[in-house]
Amino acid sequence: MKEILIRKAQEGLDVRVMYDDLGSLMVLPKGFKAELESQGVKVVTFNPMVPYLALGMNNRDHRKILVIDGDVAYNGGINIADEYINVDSKLGHWKDTGLRLEGDGVANLTLMFLSVWDACRKEQTDIAAYLPRKSVRAKGYVQPFSDSPLDEELISENLYMDILWNAKDYVYIFTPYLIIDHEMTLALTMAAKRGVDVRIVVPKVPDKKTVYTLTESYFRSLLEAGVRLYRYTPGFIHAKSYLADDKVGVVGTINMDYRSLYLHFECGTFLYEVDALKDLKEDYLETFAVSEEVQLKELGEGLLKRTGQAVLRVLSPLF
């Protein structure tokens, strides 16, 4: 990808790359940014890492956006790293979801990128030059959205809960982490109690064992309310998506944890009655088929483990 970015920049294209510093720590080679800049690629390091200033590291850029010519965009959970394409995954099969947009819906993702870019580089980009040049006629509606920790709007959590409160038949959920507050827990359990088929898929092979132990601490209360939980047996599921009643869906970067819902810059695409929801549902059904369903009788947590989970619950906003 680096070679392609450099080649396109040398052909005269406006090529911009923005990456989160903490998220890329220890994986980018030394001089990576300087090399790209020297070859004509503009680069922004979001929230540069400053040792010992832990509080300043909380607001990370967790978004994944790729925009091409203003007319095509990609959004989803997929980072640019080898494990995401199963080249170098130590956690079994790495599963994710993403989508491709064309036409007017691309504009929001372009604006999300450029607004943060301008804030970081103290620039004022001419937005009009980057808007979609063509419209695409298609069934339904798509609405890319962003979420910021710098305002008082919990857009992602409110959207997820709105889907749960309004669902009539089913809600299917992919999330690598399940660390939820009282309001989200209430929305999940009340949906299940009124007869909605609520299913959540989490990894079988965790990338962070402590975080997974915290995830498991929510299993009992959710199962007792009728929520169905699955572990993705082939490996690690990194996907962040919702699907409800064959009508609405969300694909994006937003985990069901405190960091995504409260602390990170996030983005997603809301889908309403679009044909792509059929593909999303097929993916869910195929995933259920290769996953193991968690049974309440299997939990059997001892006192020591439950005490440890209770302590982790107190610290859960930090994970």
Secondary structure, DSSP 8 states (H G I E B T S, - for coil): -HHHHHHHHHTT---EEEEETGGGTTTS-TTHHHHHHHTT-EEEEES---TT-GGGGSS-B---EEEETTTEEEEES--SSGGGGTSS-SSSEEE--EEEEESTTHHHHHHHHHHHHHHHHT----GGGGS-SS----SSEEEEEEE-TTSS--HHHHHHHHHHHH-SSEEEEE-S-B---HHHHHHHHHHHHTT-EEEEEEESS-SSHHHHHHHHTTHHHHHHHT-EEEEETTEEE---EEEETTTEEEEES--BSHIIIIISBEEEEEEES-THHHHHHHHHHHHHHTSEE--HHHH---HHHHHHHHHHHHHGGG-
